[in-house]
């Protein structure tokens, strides 16, 4: 019985902390742009980088260090 006297208040406090975190995330705009976050996974991070021709790199002599 003494275990319940500890566990019930701890569970209630943890539930209130979770509810408070959820309400804070709602008010701070965490869920405003759900479509953007869902589509961002399809964007290729390397698409913005210029293409490098591998043949040109292979034929160019590398500068020697003296």
C-alpha positions in Angstrom: 0.0 0.0 0.0 2.8 2.4 0.7 4.1 1.8 -2.9 0.8 3.2 -4.3 1.2 6.2 -2.1 4.4 7.0 -4.0 3.5 5.7 -7.5 0.2 7.5 -7.9 1.5 11.0 -7.2 4.6 10.3 -9.4 2.4 9.2 -12.2 0.2 12.2 -11.9 3.2 14.6 -11.9 4.7 12.9 -14.9 1.3 13.1 -16.7 1.1 16.8 -16.0 4.6 17.4 -17.2 3.8 15.6 -20.4 0.6 17.6 -20.9 2.5 20.8 -20.2 5.2 19.9 -22.8 2.5 19.1 -25.3 0.6 22.4 -24.7 3.9 24.3 -24.9 4.8 22.7 -28.2 1.3 23.6 -29.6 1.6 27.2 -28.5 5.2 27.6 -29.8 4.2 26.5 -33.4 5.8 23.1 -33.6 2.9 21.7 -35.6 2.3 24.6 -37.9 4.0 23.2 -41.1 3.3 19.5 -41.2 3.4 19.3 -45.0 6.8 21.0 -45.3 8.3 18.6 -42.9 6.8 15.6 -44.7 8.1 16.8 -48.1 11.5 17.8 -46.9 12.6 14.2 -46.8 12.3 13.9 -50.6 14.6 16.9 -51.3 18.0 15.8 -52.3 20.7 17.6 -50.3 23.2 17.2 -53.2 20.9 18.8 -55.8 22.2 22.3 -54.9 25.8 21.3 -55.4 27.4 21.7 -58.9 28.1 18.5 -60.9 31.7 17.6 -61.2 32.9 15.9 -64.4 35.0 12.9 -63.3 36.7 12.5 -66.6 38.1 16.1 -66.5 39.4 15.4 -63.0 41.1 12.2 -64.1 42.9 13.9 -67.1 44.1 17.0 -65.3 47.5 16.7 -63.8 47.7 17.2 -60.1 50.0 19.9 -58.8 53.1 18.6 -57.2 54.1 19.8 -53.8 57.8 20.8 -53.5 
